[in-house]
Amino acid sequence: MAAAAESGARGWLGGGSPRPGSPTSSPELGAGSRSRSGPGSGPGSGPERSGARPPVPAAPSHSFRKVTLTKPTFCHLCSDFIWGLAGILCDVCNFMSHEKCLKHVKIPCTSVAPSLVRVPVAHCFGPRGLWKRRFCSVCRKGLEAPGLRCEVCELHVHPDCVPFACSDCRQCHQDGHRDHDAHLHHWREGILPSGARCELCRKTCGSSDVPAGVRCEWCGVQAHSVCSAALAPECTFGRLRTLVLPPACVRLLSRNFSKMHCFRIPESAAPEPGDGEDSADGSVSAGPGREVGAPESGKQTLKIFDGSDAMQRNHFRVVTVPRLARSQEVLEAALRAYYIPEDPQGFQLQAVPTPAQPGHTAAAGKVWSAGPSEEEGCRAAPEAWVLRALPRTQEILKIYPAWLKLGVAYVSIRVTPQSTARSVVLEVLPLLGCQAEGVEGFQLVEVHMGSRQVQRTVLADEEPVLDRLREIRQTSLRQMSQTRFYVAENSVLAPRISLFVGGLPPGLSPQEYRSLLDEAVASKAALVTVSHVYSAQGAVVLDVACFAEAERLYMLVRDTAVRGRPLTALVLPEVLHTKLAPDCRPLLVFVNPRSGGLKGRDLLCSFRKLLNPHQVFELSSGGPLPGLHVFSQVPCFRVLVCGGDGTVGWVLAALEDVRHRLACPEPAVAILPLGTGNDLGRVLRWGAGYSGEDLFSVLLSVDEADAVLVDRWTILLDAHEPAGGEDSEADAEPPKIVQMSNYCGIGIDAELSLDFHQAREEEPGKFTSRLHNKGVYVRVGLQKISHSRSLHRALRLQVEQQETSAVP
């Protein structure tokens, strides 16, 4: 069964900061997951501040000041032009606003954005590229130089801003940590076209000049940042709700795997995001916040490190200050460079000895603090400084609950040198309404919310919490602002990771596959079981009951070859088909990245953002079988194949091989033609070839398409009888069964198609244009016709087991 496009069924998508209030002695109770916090929003917000939070300010945690405008400037809130010479600018995140719009600003500053993340989810950054009319989510400046983007959401950042990006990617599956029943909007700012209109007030909310307006990355609802708060918080997935695989219906325990592995995204060989490219002196390449050009007259540049780890890696940020600046001004500039919103009174700058003078005690002993007594400028100051936190005898720590359906976002308690992880849990449980629960059933978990990976560490019961906070700050102040502490139930999570292993010899029994894997990768029988065997395709699915063993097997299988063939390893999610809505028919997308002049690579990223990445599969990694296995228990689903006629035939053949294992044995198959000829796509009215249309409208066409029956022919190719000889029987080819959809070629067309396929496999870079590919077909086809004029004499045609006298 295939899906035919219905003509006309198209839809288009336009395409000085506030300080906390007076301290009290009572613990603080957060208001909810949508609450906003002021400066001091990190895990420890200061040595002497505790108690209830202040009211939500109109401009949450921004450091606004009035500036004189020297070039055309637009407001980041209303996107209108700022007339006159005065504007309001945030010194930390570069948010620009009208003075009249200031009271309506709800977008938080970058310095406190990590504290507002509901569920921390890391990003998947691809290779660097030029993205037109896109803005950095950290510094809010345009991406004029090559930048990075997340392969799953619409986050764009400068390479130098990656370490400061908060882990707010889309939550696409349940992983046992903070799994919520309700699915809320996932707002992203600054990704709207200039003609976008607000869902609430119907006024223009997008801009191509500044990052204005927000859009939900699941349902596509667009709104002003102010209007978004008035919309219903629950997301319904919009017009694609019947095609999207809901995150609540996907489970994947991914503790030891990166997001790239979970979504089967190839890791690029580009430099690590945020690490930059080392220059001749070992420093990091320039970027936002690291301008290394010659300073203006009367100013100087200083290299600022944020901890011991940055000093070892030689990763610094550059601040420009007046030569006569006081220590307070320099310290505030250093804190702004690292997006640290805390009070400068709790920090100091320590001089870093130069490499040429490692024992220079005078420079190493130089300290800048925020005291008012120091009035001298930085005329003779060293050029490198490390930002350190002053010792604290006590501080306020925010503790987040790690379970569901709780009316608070966090509670705040005071920790002292005597506070241990166990005592913190004992103090927090009554505040969360768990008085009857025993402390033995809970544990304190430290979560580092990095932009590329979220790491969880369980603290020992007797570990001093204040010493742990001091250790994190010593390593990196930036890391401290991205660290949370959760109280989690001390239940043992039974791990179950599914690994797909392909590239094995076909036709073996389950015991033979098990012995082969034991010999190749030494799998542990007590932890690894073979749950599914696809003998005809030479693939198995392993169920691993240990995170460490699953990671070891995954890495080892990818570097292993069996009988000369490299193996393929993929981490597969589990689809909870019983949770699917009755009208949900999720779309399984297969993309051939080498089809259509390599357009498939861009389509992969676009489909991952429009749908759930777990329902998008790249055919060059394991073929169609991994996707069909993931959807094997889904009662009703549809398939979209992005490729040429050969790719469609490949997927249809795989469907026929495993249809007896599918709960939906005959899914409707739609086509996004990316090939050179695309004859099957033409017949089914999907067009002559994809030429850059909006993929949202393509998905709407798939959802509205009518299902039609398509003939599939099964052909038996008899054994080839070679010329006489002693080894003629041994050299005879066995009979072969093949399926065809529209035609089967055994002459010039088949040879031409095979040669083209092999040439593209060897050098895919030479086949990046569909027009060029058609030219290759014409040129090589004419050559083969000239050399095969007597082909008809070598063919025999049998009709009803009777051989005809001649072939016309």
N, C-alpha and C positions, 0 to 999 in steps of 0.2 A: 504494500500500500504506500502511496506517495501523496504528498500534499501539493496541490496545484495552486498557484497564485491567482487571486481574483482581481482582475483589472479594476482600478479605481479605488480599491481598498487601501488607501494610503493615509497616514497621519504624520504630522511633522511637529517636532519639538523645537521651539525657539532655542533651533539648535542653541605742680606739687601735689603729690598723691596723698590720699587719705590714710590715716593711721588707725589702728584698732583702738577701741574705747578703753576706759579705765579698767585696770585689772581687778578681779574679784577672786575669791578663794574657792568658788564652786566650779566643778567641771563644766565643760562646754558641750552642748548638745547641738549637733548640726541639724539644719532644718530639712534637708532632703537632697536628692541627687541633682536637682537643678539649682542648688544654692550656689552663690558666688561668694568668694572670699576676697579679702583685701590683701595688702602686702603681707608678708609673713605667712604665706600660704603653704610653705613647705612643711615637711614632717615636724620640724622643730622651728617655731616661728620667732624665737627670741629668748633671751635668758630670763626675762622678768614679766612676760606677757601671758596672761591666761584669762579664762572667763568667757563670757558671752561675746559673740561676734558683733561688730557694729552693724548698723543698717546698711543695706546694699546701696552703694553710692551710685549716682547717675553715670559716672564714668568709672567702671570697676577697675581700680588699681592702676590707672594710667598716671603718668607723670606729665601732666599738661602744662604748657607755658605758651604765652603769646609770642609769635615770631613775625618778622617782616618778610613778606613774600617777594621774591625777585624773579619769578617766572610763573606762567599760568599753572594754577593749582586747582584741584577738585576736592570736594569733601568726600571722605570715605564713608559717611553715613548716608547722605542723600544723593551723592554722586553729582551734585550741581557745582557749577563753577563758583569759586570764591572770589567775589568782587572786592576790590580794594587791595590794600597792602598788608593787612593783618590777618593772621590765621592762628588756629590753636593746634599745637603739635605735641605729641607725646615723645619725650626724649628717649624712651626705651624701645618702643615698637614702631615709631614713625607714623602713628595714626594721626591724620589731619582732619580737622573739622571746622565748620563754621562756629562762631561763638554762640549763635542761636541754637545750633544742634547739640551743643555740649550736654545739655540736660537729658537728651534722649539716647546717649551712647550706651549701648548694652554689650557691645563686643568687648570681651576682656582683653587685658594687655597680655602680651606674650609671656611676661614674667610670671603670671599666675595661671596661665592656660593649663599646665599639667595638673594643677590641683582641682580643676573642674571636669576632668575626664571621668566619665561614668564607669566605663569598663576599659582598662588599658589593653590596647591591641596594637602590636607593632606593625610597621609599614614594610612594604616590599619595594625597595628602590631599584629601578632598572638602570640601564646605561645612561650616560649624559646625552642631552639633546637640546635643540633649540625649540622652545615652545612659545609660539606667538601669542601675544596678548594674555600672558599668564603672569601671576604675581607670587612672590615668595610668601609662604604662610607664616614665616617667622618675622622677617624684617619689613614685609609689606612693600618691597620694592619690585620693580619689573624685572623679569628674567631676560635681560638683554644678552648676557653671556650664557654659554651652555649650562643648563641646570639639571636637576633630577626630579623625577616624578614617581609617585607610587603606582605600582601596576594594578592595584586593587581599588584605590580611591582616587580622588582628584587633588591630592596634595602635591604642590609644587614647591620646591625649595632650592636655594643656592647650595652648592656643595659645602660651603663653609657654614651654612646654617643648619645642616642636618643634625648635629649633636643637640641643638636646642629645640628641635621639633618634638612636640609631645606625641605620645603613642595613642593617637585617637583615630586609628584606621577603622574601617567597618568590621563589625563582629559578624563573621560569616558562618560560625559553627559554635556548638557548645563544647567546652573543653574541661568542664568540671570546676571552673573558677568563675564565680559571679555570673552564673547563667540565669538570665532574667526571663520570666514568662512573657511579659509585655514587650513588644517590639516598638521602640520609639524612633522618631525621626533622627537621622544622622546628618546634621547640618554642616555644610562646608561653605566658607565665605569666598567671594571673589572669583567664581567660576561661571558667571552668567554672561550671556551676550548682551550687547547694548540695547537690544529691543525687548528684553525679558520684562514681563509684567508681574506685579505682586499678586499672589493668590488672594490676599485679603482686601487690599484697597484698589487693586487693578491699575495702579500707577507704575511707571517705569521704575524698575529696581536694579537693573543691570548697568554696567558701564565697561567700556574698553579702555578707560584711562586710569581707573583706580579699582582696588578690590572692594567693590560694594555689592550688597545683597547676599543672600544665602540661598542654598538649594539643598534639598534632601537627596542624598546619594542613593537612596533606595527607590523612592516613589517619584522623584523629579519635581516635587512642589517647590516653587520659587517665591521668595518673599523678601521684604525689607527685614533687616535684623530686628527692628522694633516690632514689626508686624508678626514675625515668626513666633513670638511669645504668646500671641493671642490665638494661634492655631491649636487644634487638638494635638496633644503630644504623641499619640499613637500613630504609627505609620501603617498604611494599608497596601504598600507596594505599588499603588497607582494603577495605570492602565496595563501594566505587565504582570499583575498579581497572579494570573493563572499560569504564567510562564516561569516565574521566579521560584527557585527552591528556597523556602524560608529557612533562615539560620536556626530556628528552633527545631527544625526537622533534620539537622545534620549534627553528628557527634564525631569529634576527633580529639583524642587525647594527644596533644602535641607538645608535651613538656620538653622533650629533648630535640625537637625539630624546629628549624626556623620556618618563618612564613613562606619563604621561597620553596622549601621542600613540601610544605603542606598543600600549596596550590600548584605544584609541579611546574614552577617557573624556573627556567635555566638561569643559573647565576652567571652574571657577566664577569668578564675579566678586568673590568674597570677598577680604578683605585677605590678603596673603601670609602663610602660616603662620609664626609666629615674629616677624613684624614688629609685630603688635599694631595698635592704633588710636591714632594720635597724639592726645595731650591738648592742652590749651591752651598749655602751656609747651614743647611739642615732645617731651616724654618719652613713654615707651611705657606702655600701659595696664597696670594692676596684674595680677598673677597669682602663681602659686607662686614663691617666691623673690624676689618683688617687692612685698611688702606695704608699702604706702605710708601706712598709717594712723598715728595719733599713737603714738609709742613710749611704753613704760612709764616710770614715774618712775625716774630714774637711768640711763636708756639713751638712745641716739641712733641715728638711721638714717643710713647712708652710701650714696651712689650709687657703684657700682663698674663701670668699663668694663674690657673685657678686651683692648683694643688700639686701633689707629688707626681701623680700620673701624667699630668700635662708637661711637667718639667722633664720627665724621662722621655716622653715622646717628642718633646720640643714643639708642642702645639700651643700657640699663644694667640692672643688677640691684641690688636693695636688700638690705643686710645690717643687722641690728640688733645693736649691741654695747654693753656698759656704757660709761658716759662715762669711767671710769677704766681702761679696758682697755689692756693693753700692746700694743705694735706687733705682737708675735708672735701674740696672740689675734686682732687685726683681720686680719692677713694670712691666718691659717688660715681665718677665716670667709669672706674673699673667695675663697680657693681652693675652699672647699666650695660656694660659690654657683655657681661655674662648673664644678663636677664635675672638678676637676683634682687628681689623686692624688699629684702629685710632692712632693718635699721642699720645705717653705717656705724653706729656706736658699737656694734658687736664685731667689727672687723678691723683688720690692719693690713698694711702692705709691707712685706719684707723684701729687702733687696736680694737679688740673685747674683752671685759672683760670676763674672765673665769667664769664658773658657780659657782666656789667656792668663787669667789671674785666679786660679781656683782657690788659692789660699788667702785672697785679699780680705782680711778680716774687717777692714773699715767699711767696705761696701756690703759685706754679708751681714754686718750688724746694724745697718741702716733700717729704721722702721718708721713707717708713716701710719699714724692712727687718726682717728676722727676727733681728737681733742681740740678744744678751741685755743689752747695756749700756743700752738705752733703756728706762727705767722710767716715764717720764711717761705720763699718760693722754692721751686724745684730746679733752680738754676744749675746746680752741680749734682743732680740726682743721677743714679745709675739708670741705664736704659731698660733693664729687665727687672720686674717685680713679681712676686708671688702673693696672691690674695689669700689671707689666712683668717680664720674665725678665732676670736678671743676665747679663752677657756670659760666654760659656763658651769656653774655649780648646780643649776637647775634650769629646766626649760619646759615648755608646753609641747606635748606630742599628740598628734591627731591619730586616732585609731579607727580604722574602717571595719565594719562588719563584713564578713565574707559569705553571708548567706542571704537568702531571698526574702522578699516581702517584709521589709523593715522600714519604718517610717522615718528613719534618720540616715544621713549620709555618713556621719562620723561622730565620735565623741572626743573631747580633748581632756587630757589629764596632765598633771605636773609630775615630771620624773626627776629624781634626785640621784646622787651617787649610790644610794642603797636600793634603787629600783632595779629589779631583774625582770626578765621576760615573764616569769611565773607570777610575780606580784602585779605586773601590769595587767595580765589577763584576769587576775582575781579582782582587780579594781574596776575593770571595764565591764565585766559580765553583768553586774547589777544595773549599770547604766543602760544596758541594751535589753533589759527585761528578762535576763536569764538567771535570776537569783536561785532558782531551784536546780540549775545545772551545776555539776561538779567541775572544778577547774581541771581535773585530769582529762576531760574530754575535749579540751581546747588547746590551741597553740598560737604563738605569735609568729607571723610570717612577714618577712621583709621582701618587698616587691620593688625591683628597680625597673622603672618604666622608660627604657631606652627607646629611641625612635626606630631601631631595627630589631630589637628583641626585648621581650619582657621576661626578666629573670626572677624566680622566686626562691627564697632561702628561709628555711625554718630555723628560728633561733632556739638555742638550748635554754632549758628552763632557768638555769642559774647564770645566764650571760647578763652582765650589767648593760642596761639599755643606754645609759648616758655615755659609757665608753664606746659603745657601738656607733652612736651618733658622732662622737668625736673622731672616730676612725674613718667614717665616711667623709666627713668634712676635710680631714687631712688628705685624703686621696683626691677628692674633687668636690668643690662647692657646687658645681653644676649637677653632679650626680646626686647630691643631697636634695636639691630642689625637685628631682625626678624620682624620689624614693618615697614609698608609702609603707605603712605597717597595718596589717590586717589581723584580726582575731578570727581564726578558722577552726572548724571542727576537726578534732584529731582522729577522724575516721580514715581508715586505710583504703585508698582508692585502688580498686583492682584494675590494673592497666590491661588494655587490649588494643594492640596496634596491628592493623592489617597492612601487609607489605605485598605488593604485586611484583613478581619476579618473572620477566619475560626473556626470550632469547634462548630458551632451553631446547634440547633436541625433541622433536615431536614424536608422538606415538609411544611414549613410555607409560608404565604403570605408576600409581602413587608411591609404591615402595621404591621403585627405581628412581623417581624424582627425589625422594627423601635421601636415598643413598648418594645421589649425585650432588645434592646440596651439602650434605655432611662432608663429602670429600673436597668440595670446592671452597666452602666458607666455614666449615666446622661449626655448624649450628648446634645449639644445645637442645637435646631432645626433651628435657624437662620443661623448657620454656617456649619451644617453638613447635607448632603443629601445622600440618598442611591441611587447610580447610577446604580449598577448592582446587581442582585439577582440570586444566583445559589441555588435554593431551594433543588434540589436533593442532592447536596453535603453539604448543611448546611453552606453556605458561602455568604457573601455580600462584596461589594466594596463601600467604603464611599468616597465621595468628600468633603474635608474640606477646608473652605475658610479663615482659620486663622492659622498661624504658631504655635502660642501658644496652640490653641485648638487641633491641630493635634498632637503635642508632648504629651499633656496631655492624649489624647485618646490612643495613642500608648503605653505609659507606663502603663496606667490603664488596658487596654485590656489584656496585657501580664500577668497580675497578677489576672485575673478574671476567674472564672469558672461558667458555666451556666448548671444547671441540672447535676452537677457532672462531667462535661467535661471541661478541661481547654481550653481557647480560644487562638487562634493564631493571631498575628498581624504582618503584613509586610508592608513596604513602597514600593510602586510600581512606576516605572517610566512610562513615556508616550513615546511610539515609534511614531515618526513623519514619518509615512509610505510614505507620499507624497515626502519626500526628498530622499528616497532610489533610488539608481541607477537602471536602467532597468535590469542589469544582476546580481543584488545583491539578493541572496536567503539566508538570515542569518540563522544560525544554532541555534536552541533552545536545550540546553543541560540540561538533567535531570540526577542527580547523586544520587544514594542511598548510603549514607556514610557507611552503615553497611554491604554492600555486599562485597564479595571477601576478607574476612578476614580483614575488615575495611580499604581496600585500597581506598575506595571511598573518604575518607577524604583528602588523598594526591592528588587525581585526581581533586577534587574541586579547590584546590589552583592552580594546573597546568593549568586547563582550564580557570580560571579567568585571568591568565597572557597571555595565547595564544590568547584569544578572549576578547570581551568586558564583564566585570563582570556582566552586566545587562542581559546577555543572558544565564547565568549559574544559575541553580536553584537546591537547595538541597531538596530532596523529603521528608525528615523528618520534614520540616517546611512548612506545608500546602499542601503537595502533589503536583501533576502536575497542579492543577487548577491555581495558581498564574502565572505560566509561560505561560499557554495557554491564560490567560486573557491579559497579556502584549502583546502577539503576535497576538491578535484576529483581528487586522486591517491590519496586514502585508499581502500583496497580495500573496506572495509566500515565504514559509520558509520550512526548514527541521528540523527534530528532531533527536537527538542522545540520546539514553537511556543507561546509565551506570549502569548495575545491572544484576541480574539473570532473569530467565524466568518469575518469579512472578512479578518482577519490570516492565518488558516489558508489561505483561498483564495489570498491574495497569495503566500504561500510555495509552495503547491502549483503555482501557475501559473509561478513562477520555476523550480521544479524541472523542469517539463515543457519549458521553453524551453532549458535547458542540460543536459538529461539525457544527450545524446549526447557531452558533454564530461566526464562524470563516470565515474570508475572503478567507482563504485557507483551505477548509473543509477536504481535503485528503492529508496532508503533508507526504512526504516519511520519514520513520522511520528507522534509523540505530541503530545498537546494539554494545556496547562495553561490552562483556560478563564478568561479575564479579561474577556470581553465582557458585554453586557447580556442577550442571549438565550441564546447558547452552545448552539444546537440540535445542532450537530455533536458537541460535547463530550458532550452527554447521550447521543446515540446510541452513541458509542464507550465509554461508561461511565467517562468522566473526571470526571463530576460536573456539577452545574448551575452551578458557578462557584467560583473560588478564594476562600477566606475565611480565609486566614492559617495554613493547615496548615504543619507542619514540612517544609521543602523537602528535607531529607535523606530523609524517607519518600517524598516525591514522586519523587525520583530512583530510589529502590529500586523503586517501582512501575513506573517506566519500564523499568528493567532487567529486571523479571520479567514484563512485559506480553506478551500473545500478539499476534501479527501477524494481521490480518484484511484482506481485500480490500475496498476502497471504490470504488463506481462514480464515475467522473468523466465528465461529459457535455461534449461539444463542440458549441457552438451557433453557427450561421452567421446573422448578422443582415444581411439584404439592405440594399442601398442605399436610403436614404430618398428618396422621390420628392416634392419640394416642389410647391407649386401652380405653375401655368403662369406663364411670364414669360421675359424675354430672358435672364436669368442663372440660369435654373433648373438647367441642367446644371452650371454652375460651382459652385452652392450645394449640389449633391447630396452627401450624406455617403457615403463609400466603404463597401463591405461590411466587416463586423467579425466576427472569430472570438473567442469567449469560452468559458471553461471554467467549469463549475459542479459543485458537490459534492452539494448536497441540494435546492436549488430555485433557480429564476431568476424574479425578479419584474420585471414591466413596468408595474405599476400603482401603487396607493397605497403599498404596502410599499416598492417601489424608490425612489419619490420621497421617502418619509419617511426611509429609510436615507441617501440622498444628502444631504438637508438636515441631518440630524443630524451626519453626517461633516463637512460644511463648517462648521457652527457650532462643532464641537469643534476644528477646525483653527484657526479664528479666535480663539477664546477658550477655551483648554484649562483655565484655572483655574476655569471655571464648571461643569466636568463631572468633579468629583473624587469623586463618590459614585455607586455603582452603583444605589442606590435612587432617587436623584435622576434618574439617566439613564432609568430605567424610567418614572418619572413624566413625563418629557419625551416619551417615546415615546407614552404613553397620551394625553396632552393634545394633542399635535400630530396624532396619528393620528385622534382624534375630529374635530378641525377639518377635516382633509382628507376624511374620509368625508362630512361634511355638505356639502362643496363639490363632491363628485364622484359624486353619485347617478346621473348619466346616463353614467357612464364606459363601461358595457357597450355603448352605442350607437356608440361610436367604435372598437370593437375588431372585428377580423375573425379568424376561426379557420379554418385550413386543415388538413385531415386527409387524408393521402395525396394531396396536390396538389389536393384538392377542397375548395372553400370551403363551409362549413356555412351554413345559412340564418340562424342566430342564435347568439348567445353566451348561455348561461344565466346 
